[in-house]
Amino acid sequence: MLAEKLQLRSFMFLPAHNRKFYDKAIASDADGIILDMEDGVPPHQKAEARENIISYCEQGLFDQRKNVFVRINPIESEDFILDIDKLMLAGIDGFIPTKIDSAKDVEFLDRLLDFYERKHGYPAMKYKLVPLIETTKAVENIVEIAKASKRSVALSFGGEDYLNDLGSVFTYQETALVYPRAMVVNAARANNLLPIDTPYLDIKDVDGFKQHQVIAYKNGFAGCFILSPRQIDAANEAFTPDEAKVALSRRVIEAVLQANKDGVSGVAMLDGTMVGPPMRKRAETVLKQIGEQ
């Protein structure tokens, strides 16, 4: 599961202690499922949540076409090592480490996963990472975090925890999130990782959700965390190039290929407009997103 071949347009949280959500999530069109062992699970139900995940993995119930990650408890918590020790299972693709502040946190988890992979006889690098950026320190150290492990396939943003750390008392304070969201996108793209945006909290406002994600896609995000099945279709649509963009991208590539055949290098012409390398690269990116490159 390499970042360049991975789709996480819709990355859906479900509380791991509540089994009634599992089957619907597996049958859904979400690109990925996050079995939440952290904030979504009351402390007294974390053991039950682990047993639920173990049961589903032992029965082979997770769809292998879907990316299944576990959001684990913070490294300094008592539940962290239990999450790692018990949930390195065949049906799990990777982990989302929480409350990390620096590259050292990711490096520590990388080494720990390496140890447990050898212990359980799994192939090296079986488990992938999606570091969750949700503190001010993590934002300041984001470039090093993005480079910290070859296991990382994406970099994600947790907006509400970030606001708490920032000292804001407002929910989803948009202006305060501009800087960290831009940092997540830039650090992720610079290191060939998928940038995943923070959840949109009003699960009933599907239109507002879609408008928000269209902007997120324009700003470089590859997908977003979602909190409800009703957000899946809107997320998948928002982070997929529309037909007009795909058609234009194909024409750009055709124009470049024709120019190369004609002995013209570097630039091509399309409808009277010069097509340079940046436009060609953007066209290639669009076609990669629909599996044509």
C-alpha positions as CSV (number, residue, x, y, z in Angstrom):
1,M,0.0,0.0,0.0
2,L,2.1,2.9,-1.3
3,A,1.1,6.5,-0.9
4,E,1.2,7.1,-4.7
5,K,-1.4,4.3,-5.2
6,L,-3.5,4.9,-2.2
7,Q,-6.9,6.7,-2.1
8,L,-8.2,8.1,1.2
9,R,-10.8,10.6,-0.1
10,S,-13.2,9.5,2.6
11,F,-11.5,8.2,5.8
12,M,-14.3,7.4,8.3
13,F,-14.1,7.2,12.0
14,L,-16.1,4.7,14.0
15,P,-15.8,4.1,17.7
16,A,-14.2,0.6,18.1
17,H,-16.3,-0.3,21.1
18,N,-19.6,-0.1,19.2
19,R,-19.9,-3.1,16.9
20,K,-23.1,-2.0,15.3
21,F,-21.2,0.4,13.1
22,Y,-18.7,-2.1,11.8
23,D,-20.7,-3.9,9.1
24,K,-22.2,-0.7,7.6
25,A,-18.7,0.8,7.5
26,I,-17.3,-2.3,5.8
27,A,-20.1,-2.3,3.2
28,S,-19.9,1.4,2.5
29,D,-18.1,3.3,-0.2
30,A,-15.6,4.9,2.2
31,D,-12.0,4.5,1.0
32,G,-10.8,3.9,4.5
33,I,-12.1,3.0,8.0
34,I,-10.6,4.2,11.2
35,L,-11.2,2.0,14.2
36,D,-11.0,4.6,16.9
37,M,-9.4,3.5,20.2
38,E,-8.8,7.0,21.5
39,D,-11.3,9.8,22.1
40,G,-14.3,7.8,20.7
41,V,-14.0,5.1,23.3
42,P,-14.8,5.6,27.0
43,P,-11.9,4.5,29.3
44,H,-13.9,1.6,30.8
45,Q,-14.7,0.2,27.3
46,K,-11.3,0.2,25.7
47,A,-10.7,-3.5,26.5
48,E,-14.0,-4.3,24.9
49,A,-13.1,-2.2,21.8
50,R,-9.9,-4.2,21.4
51,E,-11.8,-7.5,21.6
52,N,-14.2,-6.3,18.9
53,I,-11.3,-5.5,16.5
54,I,-9.7,-8.9,17.3
55,S,-12.9,-10.7,16.7
56,Y,-13.5,-9.1,13.3
57,C,-9.9,-9.7,12.2
58,E,-10.0,-13.4,13.3
59,Q,-13.1,-13.9,11.3
60,G,-11.6,-12.1,8.3
61,L,-14.5,-9.7,8.1
62,F,-12.7,-6.6,7.1
63,D,-12.9,-6.0,3.3
64,Q,-9.4,-6.3,1.9
65,R,-10.2,-3.7,-0.7
66,K,-10.7,-1.1,2.0
67,N,-7.9,0.5,4.1
68,V,-8.4,-0.3,7.8
69,F,-6.4,1.8,10.3
70,V,-6.6,2.0,14.1
71,R,-6.3,5.3,15.9
72,I,-4.3,4.4,18.9
73,N,-4.0,6.0,22.3
74,P,-1.2,8.6,23.0
75,I,2.3,7.2,23.5
76,E,2.4,8.3,27.1
77,S,-0.9,6.6,28.0
78,E,-1.3,3.2,29.7
79,D,-3.5,2.0,26.8
80,F,-0.9,2.7,24.1
81,I,1.2,-0.5,24.5
82,L,-2.0,-2.6,24.8
83,D,-3.2,-1.2,21.5
84,I,0.1,-2.1,19.8
85,D,0.5,-5.5,21.5
86,K,-3.1,-6.7,20.8
87,L,-4.0,-5.0,17.5
88,M,-1.2,-5.9,15.2
89,L,-3.5,-8.2,13.3
90,A,-3.8,-9.5,9.8
91,G,-6.8,-7.4,8.9
92,I,-5.3,-4.1,10.0
93,D,-3.3,-2.0,7.5
94,G,-1.8,0.5,9.9
95,F,-2.1,2.9,12.8
96,I,-2.9,6.6,13.4
97,P,-0.6,7.9,16.2
98,T,-2.2,10.7,18.2
99,K,-0.9,13.6,20.2
100,I,2.5,13.4,18.7
101,D,4.8,16.4,19.0
102,S,8.0,15.5,17.1
103,A,9.7,13.2,14.8
104,K,11.0,11.3,17.8
105,D,7.5,10.1,18.6
106,V,7.1,8.7,15.1
107,E,10.5,7.1,15.1
108,F,9.8,5.4,18.4
109,L,6.5,3.9,17.0
110,D,8.3,2.9,13.8
111,R,10.9,0.9,15.8
112,L,8.2,-0.6,18.0
113,L,6.2,-1.8,15.0
114,D,9.4,-3.2,13.5
115,F,9.9,-5.3,16.7
116,Y,6.4,-6.6,16.8
117,E,6.4,-7.4,13.1
118,R,9.4,-9.6,13.7
119,K,7.8,-11.1,16.8
120,H,4.6,-12.0,15.0
121,G,6.3,-13.1,11.8
122,Y,4.8,-10.4,9.6
123,P,6.6,-9.0,6.6
124,A,8.7,-5.9,7.3
125,M,6.9,-2.6,6.9
126,K,3.5,-4.4,6.8
127,Y,1.9,-1.7,9.0
128,K,1.6,1.9,7.7
129,L,1.4,5.1,9.6
130,V,-0.8,8.2,9.2
131,P,0.6,10.7,11.8
132,L,-2.1,13.0,13.2
133,I,-1.0,16.6,13.5
134,E,-3.1,18.1,16.3
135,T,-0.8,20.1,18.5
136,T,1.1,23.4,18.1
137,K,4.4,21.6,18.6
138,A,3.5,19.1,15.9
139,V,2.8,21.9,13.4
140,E,6.2,23.5,14.2
141,N,7.9,20.1,13.7
142,I,5.8,19.0,10.8
143,V,8.5,18.7,8.2
144,E,10.6,16.4,10.4
145,I,7.5,14.4,11.3
146,A,6.7,13.9,7.6
147,K,10.2,12.5,7.0
148,A,10.4,10.4,10.2
149,S,9.2,7.0,8.9
150,K,9.1,5.2,5.6
151,R,5.9,3.6,6.9
152,S,4.0,6.9,6.6
153,V,1.6,7.1,3.7
154,A,-0.4,10.2,4.7
155,L,-0.3,13.2,7.1
156,S,-3.5,14.2,8.7
157,F,-4.9,17.1,10.6
158,G,-7.0,17.2,13.8
159,G,-8.4,20.7,13.9
160,E,-10.3,20.7,17.2
161,D,-7.5,19.4,19.3
162,Y,-5.2,21.9,17.6
163,L,-7.6,24.7,18.6
164,N,-7.5,23.5,22.2
165,D,-3.7,23.6,22.2
166,L,-3.8,27.0,20.6
167,G,-5.9,28.4,23.4
168,S,-8.9,29.1,21.2
169,V,-12.4,28.7,22.8
170,F,-14.2,28.5,19.5
171,T,-15.4,25.4,17.6
172,Y,-13.9,25.1,14.1
173,Q,-12.4,28.6,14.1
174,E,-11.7,28.7,10.3
175,T,-9.2,31.6,10.4
176,A,-7.1,29.9,13.0
177,L,-6.8,26.7,10.9
178,V,-5.5,28.3,7.7
179,Y,-1.9,28.2,8.8
180,P,-1.7,24.6,10.1
181,R,-3.8,23.2,7.2
182,A,-1.4,24.8,4.7
183,M,1.5,23.3,6.6
184,V,0.0,19.8,6.6
185,V,-0.6,20.0,2.8
186,N,2.8,21.4,2.0
187,A,4.8,19.0,4.3
188,A,2.7,16.0,3.0
189,R,3.1,16.8,-0.7
190,A,6.8,17.6,-0.3
191,N,7.3,14.1,1.0
192,N,4.9,12.1,-1.3
193,L,2.3,11.7,1.4
194,L,-1.4,12.2,1.2
195,P,-2.7,15.2,3.1
196,I,-5.9,14.4,5.0
197,D,-8.1,17.2,6.3
198,T,-9.8,17.6,9.7
199,P,-13.4,16.4,10.2
200,Y,-16.4,18.6,9.4
201,L,-18.4,18.4,12.6
202,D,-21.9,19.2,11.4
203,I,-22.8,15.8,10.0
204,K,-26.3,16.9,9.0
205,D,-25.0,19.7,6.8
206,V,-24.0,17.7,3.8
207,D,-24.1,20.7,1.4
208,G,-21.8,22.7,3.7
209,F,-19.6,19.7,4.1
210,K,-19.2,19.3,0.3
211,Q,-18.5,23.0,-0.3
212,H,-15.8,22.9,2.4
213,Q,-14.2,19.8,0.8
214,V,-14.2,21.2,-2.7
215,I,-12.2,24.1,-1.3
216,A,-9.9,21.6,0.6
217,Y,-9.3,19.8,-2.7
218,K,-8.4,23.0,-4.5
219,N,-6.0,23.7,-1.6
220,G,-4.2,20.4,-2.1
221,F,-5.8,18.0,0.3
222,A,-6.3,14.4,-1.0
223,G,-9.2,13.5,1.3
224,C,-10.7,14.2,4.7
225,F,-11.7,12.5,7.9
226,I,-15.5,11.8,8.0
227,L,-17.8,11.2,11.0
228,S,-20.9,9.8,9.3
229,P,-21.8,7.6,6.3
230,R,-23.9,10.5,4.9
231,Q,-20.6,12.3,4.2
232,I,-19.0,9.5,2.2
233,D,-20.5,10.2,-1.3
234,A,-19.9,14.0,-1.0
235,A,-16.2,13.4,0.1
236,N,-15.6,10.9,-2.7
237,E,-17.0,13.4,-5.3
238,A,-15.2,16.4,-3.9
239,F,-11.8,14.8,-4.0
240,T,-12.2,13.3,-7.5
241,P,-11.6,15.4,-10.6
242,D,-14.7,16.3,-12.4
243,E,-15.3,15.3,-16.1
244,A,-14.4,18.7,-17.4
245,K,-11.0,18.7,-15.6
246,V,-10.3,15.1,-16.7
247,A,-11.2,16.0,-20.4
248,L,-8.9,19.1,-20.3
249,S,-6.1,17.1,-18.8
250,R,-6.3,14.5,-21.5
251,R,-6.2,17.2,-24.1
252,V,-3.1,18.8,-22.5
253,I,-1.3,15.5,-22.5
254,E,-2.3,14.9,-26.1
255,A,-1.0,18.3,-27.1
256,V,2.3,17.7,-25.4
257,L,2.7,14.3,-27.1
258,Q,2.0,15.8,-30.4
259,A,4.5,18.6,-29.9
260,N,7.1,16.0,-29.0
261,K,6.3,14.2,-32.3
262,D,6.7,17.5,-34.2
263,G,10.1,18.0,-32.7
264,V,9.0,20.7,-30.3
265,S,10.3,20.3,-26.8
266,G,9.4,22.0,-23.5
267,V,6.1,23.6,-24.6
268,A,3.0,22.9,-26.6
269,M,0.0,24.9,-27.8
270,L,-3.6,24.2,-26.9
271,D,-6.5,26.4,-28.0
272,G,-4.0,29.3,-28.5
273,T,-2.6,28.9,-25.0
274,M,1.0,27.8,-24.3
275,V,1.2,24.6,-22.3
276,G,4.4,24.4,-20.2
277,P,5.8,21.8,-17.9
278,P,3.7,22.9,-14.8
279,M,0.5,22.5,-16.7
280,R,1.6,19.1,-18.1
281,K,2.4,18.0,-14.5
282,R,-0.9,19.1,-13.2
283,A,-2.7,17.2,-16.0
284,E,-0.7,14.1,-15.2
285,T,-1.7,14.5,-11.5
286,V,-5.4,14.6,-12.4
287,L,-5.1,11.5,-14.6
288,K,-3.2,9.7,-11.8
289,Q,-6.1,10.4,-9.5
290,I,-8.5,8.5,-11.8
291,G,-6.0,5.7,-12.5
292,E,-5.0,6.7,-16.0
293,Q,-1.3,7.4,-15.4
